[in-house]
Amino acid sequence: MGRRRLVYYSDEDEGENNNNQPQPQTQSQTHPEQPSSLPSSPSPTTNNEAHVSPLEISDDGDFVEVSDDDEEFIDVSDNLSPPSPPSPPPPAPHSDHHMPHPSTFGCPVGDFLQGLGLRLKREWLDACVQGLERSVLGFEGLNVDVKAKLCFERFLVSDMNQFGGGLLPENVHSLHLVDLPGRYVLQVDEIVNISCPLKSRYQKAAPGIKRCLKLSMTDGVQRVFGMEYRPIKDLDALSPAGLKVSLSSSLFRLFLVSVSVL
């Protein structure tokens, strides 16, 4: 039986032996490149888009206008002040307002009342005459002025907003410093003492320099306002609505020249 030799290897000897051993040669095999199903970048691009150069943004003052439609844009100035209103049309020349209204042709009573400054609707006037014929004995044989007086008495207790024919000029709201000759009978719907505080405007006040009444009046078609700039003893803030006034030679600048309470 032969002897066995015990060989002792240290860590240093083992490292040297490993370095002296030849390294096995690895053969490199080339594999054909498989097309990748997933793109390498998060946002896929086509071949044409890949060669598109990025848009350069300059810092100068040149701008490119981009529009979604074919409409043209209009430059708006920084001054956003409202446009000036169109100039009002010139007032129509004053005509004779005492010509009979077409609805009063053939009605002697209506023509007589219009000469006094009162124009009424033909429907109301015919109904008034028919009522007087039934209630007043011998009405048909009376003179025109007497018939007109009886119709006028019924007019005083009626609402002119419903049966007034309108005698004021059509352009009365555009008149300024125009003197209208003749007489105009109007109805007063409201009287306010504008010289007093709000809580006491509808209280009775004696006529004088400290009182200024504002009257809202109508001819049945248009509404005008009158101002008391001289004391009128027959008017008061507590006067009943619906009273009738007669304006004579009125200067239209929203002031009353002369008023006679009927």
Secondary structure, DSSP 4 states (H G I P E B T S, - for coil): ----------HHHHHHHHHHSPPPPPPP---PPPPPSS-SSSS---HHHHTPPPPP--SSS------SSSPPP----S--PPPPPPPPPPPPPP--TTSPPGGGTT-HHHHHHHHTT--B-HHHHHHHHHHHHHHSTTGGGS-HHHHHHHHHHHHTTS-HHHHB---S-TTGGG--SEEEEEEEEEEEEEEEETTS-GGGTTS---SSTT--EEEEEE-SS-EEEEE--S--TT--TTSPTTEEEEEEEEEETT--S-EEE-
